[in-house]
Each structure stands twice: as C-alpha cells, then as structure tokens.
Amino acid sequence: MTNLAYIICVAAVFVFSAIYLFSGNFFYKLFKAQPDNVSYESARDALDRISSWTIWITGIQTAAMGAMGFLAQEENINDFIVYGFFALLFFGASITLSTWLLSSLPSIQQRLKLQVSTENDIYMIRIFSVIPISMGRFTGLVHAYFLIGIVFFALFIFQTFENGTPGNCSI
C-alpha cells in the first residue's frame, strides 16, 4: 500500500466514526428505542463496570501492540505490514475512544438522578452534556474497533508465523 492509501484508510475510519456517532438519534427514532427506568445505584454500578471493561480492553490492546513490535523485529516485514497497519489503526482508534469514554464517566455520574428515572439509563445518556452522542453508541464503537483490531492482529500473527519464526524465538 502507498502512503496515500494509508492516509485514506485513517481518514475513512475517522469519517465513519463521526457519522456513526452523530447519527444516533436517527437510529433511536427508527427502532423506537426507549430508555429504561434505572436506579441511581444501578447506574453507578454500571458506570463502574464500564470503567473496568474499558481499562481492561485498553490494556489488552496495548499489550497486543507491544507484541506486534516484538514480532516485527524481522528484517523483511513487508509481507505482513498491511495487517499490522490495520491492527494498529483499529487498536489506536479504540484506545483513543476509550480515553474519551473514561474521561466522560465523571460527567455522566454527576448527571444521574437520585431517584429511579429513565434519565439514569447510561446507554441513552449523553457522554458529555453538550455533545449529542449517547454512551451506548460510543461504547459500541469502542467495542467494534477492539474486535476488528483483534481480527487484524490475528491475521498479523498468522502471517508472521507463516513467513518464519519472528524475533529469533522458537514455537
């Protein structure tokens, strides 16, 4: 792939992300999605679980990117550089979105109601009060990019070992 092709791929992921995130209201109306009545305690527990989940997948992706660096020590990596690029692209996008997601959690928790309310449905609530993106759409994109990154990471690993044992290690 040429450098221009790499830039176009990065731009395409950025544009897709923006369209997906900002079209949430359209899909909620189309599918008639309604928020659930949720207590403050349940919403707070769910936010804690999302925080833990986001931290874990960010750690997994960072470790996978480190493994890719170790495996790419071979002199001739051109055969599998495309899989590596896409793995890094989607892992990087997921990590970037995860950082934004983690920074939004205090804002969300501050806006929770103390009584049972549909406004406590964390998947329908905006990630920040001024940004019209729901937590559900945002976490969905983080998860999707993580899964796509895992697929390209697996293809990178398969291609790496198909081309020989990388990093002078034995299997």
Residue pairs with C-beta under 8 A, 6 or more apart in sequence:
1 81
1 82
1 85
6 85
9 85
9 86
9 89
10 89
13 89
13 90
13 93
17 93
17 97
17 141
20 137
20 141
21 133
21 137
21 138
21 141
22 132
22 133
24 132
24 133
24 134
24 136
24 137
25 132
27 33
28 124
28 134
33 124
34 118
35 118
35 119
35 121
35 124
36 118
36 121
37 116
37 117
37 118
37 120
37 121
38 46
38 116
38 117
38 118
38 120
38 121
38 122
39 115
39 116
39 120
40 112
40 113
40 114
40 115
40 116
40 120
42 120
43 112
43 120
43 121
43 122
44 109
44 112
46 122
47 105
47 108
47 109
47 122
50 101
50 105
50 122
50 135
50 139
51 102
51 105
54 98
54 101
54 102
54 142
55 102
57 94
57 98
57 142
57 143
57 146
58 94
58 95
58 98
58 99
60 146
61 91
61 94
61 95
61 146
61 149
62 95
64 87
64 91
64 149
64 150
64 153
65 87
65 88
65 91
68 84
68 87
68 88
68 153
68 156
70 166
70 167
71 156
71 157
71 160
71 166
71 167
72 84
72 160
72 166
73 166
73 167
73 168
74 160
74 163
74 164
74 166
74 167
76 163
77 84
79 159
79 163
80 156
80 159
80 160
80 163
83 152
83 153
83 155
83 156
83 159
84 152
84 156
86 148
86 149
86 152
87 149
87 152
87 153
87 155
87 156
89 149
90 145
90 146
90 148
90 149
90 152
91 145
91 146
91 149
91 153
93 145
93 149
94 142
94 145
94 146
94 149
97 138
97 141
97 142
97 145
98 142
100 127
100 138
101 127
101 135
101 138
101 139
101 142
104 127
104 128
104 135
104 138
107 127
107 128
107 129
108 122
108 125
108 127
108 135
111 119
111 125
111 129
112 119
112 120
113 119
113 120
118 124
119 125
122 135
122 136
123 134
123 135
123 136
123 139
124 134
124 135
124 136
125 134
125 135
126 132
126 133
126 134
126 135
127 133
127 134
127 135
127 138
160 166
161 171
165 171
